[in-house]
Amino acid sequence: MTPPGPAAPPSPRSALARDKLMRTAERLYAERGFANVSVRQISEAAGQRNNSAVQYHFESRDRLIETILSHHTRLVEKHRIVMVEALRERETVSLEEHYGCLILPNVENHIEAGTPTWCARFLAQALVEPALRDYVLQDHLDTPSLRLLDEIGAIRRDGIRPELRARHGTMVRQLSVHAFAELEYDLANGRIDPATAEESWRVLGQDLIKALCGLTTGLLGPR
Amino acid sequence: MTPPGPAAPPSPRSALARDKLMRTAERLYAERGFANVSVRQISEAAGQRNNSAVQYHFESRDRLIETILSHHTRLVEKHRIVMVEALRERETVSLEEHYGCLILPNVENHIEAGTPTWCARFLAQALVEPALRDYVLQDHLDTPSLRLLDEIGAIRRDGIRPELRARHGTMVRQLSVHAFAELEYDLANGRIDPATAEESWRVLGQDLIKALCGLTTGLLGPR
């Protein structure tokens, strides 16, 4: 894969423009949906005089979206790799600890970013769009922390047919992504008081871990 | 809510055009994504000479999408109401039976429709699009069979805070919708042999019921 954007390292001014375009795109897509935002609207809302700013800086809408996704993957990875490395030393790892490593880095990322965030609604849309889906799956599955977490192996494998393992992985991913998007949506629309955002993200994290442990035991049987 | 389409009952020819537009829209949206299909492309692909056929027959893109969703809701409801009515006579209802009523009508609907289907990928996209989301939630929550299923009450309620109940409902819906979309996607793209479609839908149904029972017990505690 070629790196996104122009081949030469971007100038500070160009880097700033790229950053502004990424933030603007994420917000507009999250609020209105991929189908209801043009790249021209993104350029305009980001204060770019050139209507083709997205094409210039990112080549295409899909590459812009992929760049935003990678940015968030890196932020979450920073938290997750620390947690997973700590688990590595342990003799046994419980399902709760396994899912803690999956979910809590996202909780921290949302709390650090402050309210409102847009990344969860953005990711949820990317995950269901046919043209972006495979990129999302690859980008999110292929991080060092998730590979390591998989090797640690708290999830039952013996006697589980490969299709069922794959289905389990898909369900875990879908439930997590869409549950984060749901809370983000409720916070953005005032259904949940933004003053309680930090506590709400933490409660969601704990609820999701419980739900995922239950789902796993229900689908794969007790370990 | 006013009924979709022209106020007068449509002529047979008009009804045919509407049906063709709905099928074409569902297929194109499922395959390419809401963001990558214009209403003009739908009109053209449906063989309509008038480029404004979608506006003429449905007023807008959103109303077209809502009409397609309602159509599927009715098809599934037909199966589900029979199953739920049968449960009503029973003294106790297990979680498995409860989720059977939720999931198996969708399994039957996919099998009846033959391969490929598009409705699951279509619904998954509608559920995450900000402008359509509330309509989907309302349309899908407010059917007689689902209200009745809720009254039968196999899901634990005592001592469960209302936010947690709502979150549980959301998780169940998200997991179900996206799991059906995932299998539909795999069948459409040949990752799963279409010759095994019927069996694959049935296995998905059983896996989903197990996953939902586990999720429910994990999140709400044993009943």
Interface residues (C-beta under 8 A of the other chain):
Chain A: A30 E31 R32 G33 F34 A35 N36 R121 A124 Q125 L127 V128 E129 P130 A131 L132 R133 L164 R167 T170 M171 Q174 L175 H178 A179 A181 E182 Y185 L204 D207 K210 A211 L212 C213 G214 L215 T216 T217 G218 L219
Chain B: A30 E31 R32 G33 F34 A35 N36 R121 A124 Q125 V128 E129 P130 A131 L132 R133 L164 R167 T170 M171 Q174 L175 H178 A179 A181 E182 Y185 L204 D207 K210 A211 L212 C213 G214 L215 T216 T217 G218 L219
